[in-house]
Amino acid sequence: MTAAIAIAAAAPSLAAPAGAMRIIGKASQPIGHYEFCQTYVSECQPLPGGDKGPLSLTEDKWRALLDVNYTVNTTITPMTDMELYGVEERWAYPTTAGDCEDFVLLKRKMLMQKGFDASDLLITVVLQPSGEGHAVLTVRTDRGDYILDNMRNKVLLWTDTEYTYLKRQDAADPGRWVKLQDGRAVAVGSVSQ
């Protein structure tokens, strides 16, 4: 069997489920994540075995998502990096307070401790309706991509949120980022070449 046939044969098992975000290319790594990776090198290495495909969303896993989202949202106090560290941007694991990226990092870590695969827990950069940047945790599942957000305790499909999705970690390599196409809105200002 040639490599091309083997890849084609394996493709259906890794096919994105309905409701999954569409990846359209590579994206730049946020500076805060780059600096985080300098401290937590093991958090940003290519994953052994690469992308294993979206997780099978069982009732137990759903309860774990709800529990972790609620627990972090109610135990960590929202504060800016300027208030906490005196700098504009710093990604860190929060103990008592943090900003949106810190909430995401802690949720990702707690879910990995509960057996979730890192390839299904992706830090994602979005725009709020106000135009302000924000970070959420995307959880890839066989039922679509769900969002854990410090602004709400409810876990929603990404398509049910009010955000515009820009980029997220690569499922096979958490140190790389990919650009997202938010197919819910018409692309504005794009030029085809």
C-alpha positions in Angstrom: 0.0 0.0 0.0 1.4 3.4 -1.0 1.7 6.2 1.6 -0.9 8.2 -0.3 -3.4 5.3 -0.1 -2.6 4.7 3.5 -3.3 8.3 4.4 -6.5 8.4 2.4 -7.6 5.2 4.2 -6.9 6.7 7.6 -8.6 10.0 6.8 -12.2 9.1 7.6 -11.3 8.3 11.2 -9.8 11.7 11.7 -12.5 13.5 9.7 -13.8 16.6 11.5 -17.3 16.1 12.8 -20.2 18.4 11.9 -19.8 21.4 14.1 -16.0 21.4 14.0 -14.0 24.6 13.3 -12.5 24.9 9.9 -8.7 25.3 9.8 -7.4 27.4 6.8 -3.6 27.6 7.4 -0.9 28.4 9.8 -1.0 31.3 12.2 1.4 33.2 14.4 1.8 32.1 18.0 0.6 34.7 20.5 3.5 36.4 22.3 2.1 35.4 25.7 2.0 31.8 24.6 5.5 32.0 23.2 6.8 33.3 26.5 4.8 30.6 28.4 6.5 28.0 26.2 9.9 29.2 27.2 9.0 28.4 30.9 6.9 25.3 30.3 8.7 23.7 27.4 7.0 20.3 27.8 3.6 22.0 27.3 4.5 23.1 23.8 6.2 20.0 22.3 4.7 18.0 19.4 2.4 15.4 20.8 3.6 11.7 20.7 1.3 10.0 18.2 0.2 13.4 16.9 -3.5 14.2 16.5 -5.6 11.2 17.6 -8.8 12.8 16.3 -11.7 14.3 18.4 -12.6 12.7 21.7 -15.7 10.6 22.1 -17.9 12.7 24.2 -19.4 10.4 26.9 -21.6 11.4 29.8 -18.7 11.2 32.2 -16.5 13.4 30.0 -19.3 15.9 29.6 -19.7 16.1 33.4 -15.9 16.6 33.7 -16.1 19.5 31.2 -18.9 21.2 33.2 -17.2 20.6 36.5 -13.8 21.9 35.5 -15.3 25.0 33.8 -17.5 25.8 36.8 -14.7 25.1 39.4 -12.1 27.3 37.7 -14.7 30.1 37.0 -15.8 30.2 40.6 -12.4 29.8 42.3 -10.2 32.1 40.2 -10.8 35.9 40.5 -10.6 37.8 37.1 -7.7 40.3 37.1 -5.6 41.7 34.4 -1.9 40.9 33.9 -1.2 44.6 34.7 -2.9 44.3 38.0 -1.2 41.0 38.8 2.3 41.3 37.4 2.6 44.9 36.3 3.0 43.8 32.6 0.7 44.0 29.6 0.7 40.2 28.8 1.8 37.2 30.8 0.3 33.7 30.5 0.6 31.7 33.8 -1.2 29.1 35.8 -3.4 31.0 38.3 -3.6 30.1 41.9 -6.2 32.7 43.1 -6.5 35.3 40.2 -5.8 35.6 36.5 -7.0 36.8 33.1 -8.7 34.8 30.4 -5.6 33.0 29.2 -4.8 31.9 32.7 -8.3 30.5 33.1 -7.8 28.5 29.9 -4.4 27.2 31.0 -5.7 25.9 34.3 -8.8 24.3 32.7 -6.6 22.6 30.1 -4.2 21.3 32.8 -7.1 20.0 35.0 -8.8 18.2 32.1 -5.5 16.6 31.1 -5.2 15.4 34.7 -8.6 13.8 34.2 -7.4 11.8 31.2 -8.3 14.2 28.3 -5.8 14.2 25.4 -3.9 17.4 24.9 -4.8 17.2 21.2 -8.4 17.9 22.1 -7.8 20.8 24.4 -6.8 23.8 22.3 -6.2 27.4 23.5 -8.2 29.6 21.1 -8.1 33.3 20.4 -11.4 35.0 19.6 -12.8 38.5 19.2 -15.7 39.6 21.4 -18.5 41.5 19.8 -16.9 44.7 21.2 -13.8 43.9 19.1 -11.7 43.1 22.2 -9.5 40.0 22.1 -10.3 37.1 24.4 -9.1 33.5 25.0 -11.2 30.4 25.4 -10.6 26.6 25.6 -11.8 24.6 22.6 -12.6 21.0 23.4 -12.7 18.9 20.2 -15.3 16.1 20.4 -17.1 13.7 18.0 -20.2 16.0 18.6 -18.5 19.2 17.6 -16.1 21.8 19.2 -17.2 23.0 22.6 -16.0 26.2 24.4 -15.0 26.6 28.0 -15.0 30.3 28.8 -14.3 32.2 32.0 -17.2 34.6 31.1 -19.9 31.9 31.4 -20.4 28.7 33.3 -22.4 27.1 30.5 -20.4 25.0 28.0 -21.5 25.8 24.5 -20.8 24.6 20.9 -18.5 27.2 19.3 -21.2 28.1 16.8 -23.5 29.0 19.7 -21.2 31.7 21.1 -21.1 35.4 20.0 -17.3 35.3 19.3 -15.4 35.5 16.0 -12.8 32.8 16.0 -9.3 33.7 14.8 -6.8 31.1 15.7 -6.0 28.2 18.0 -3.3 25.7 18.9 -2.5 23.0 16.4 -4.0 19.6 17.5 -0.7 17.7 16.8 1.7 20.4 18.2 0.6 22.7 21.0 3.5 25.0 20.2 2.2 25.8 16.7 -1.0 27.7 15.9 -3.5 27.5 13.1 -5.8 30.1 11.5 -9.5 29.5 11.7 -12.3 30.4 9.3 -15.4 31.4 11.1 -17.9 30.2 8.5 -20.8 31.8 10.3 -19.9 35.3 9.0 -19.1 36.5 5.5 -15.4 37.1 5.0 -14.7 40.9 4.7 -11.7 42.4 3.0 -10.2 39.2 1.7 -8.5 39.0 -1.7 -8.1 35.8 -3.6 -4.8 35.3 -5.4 
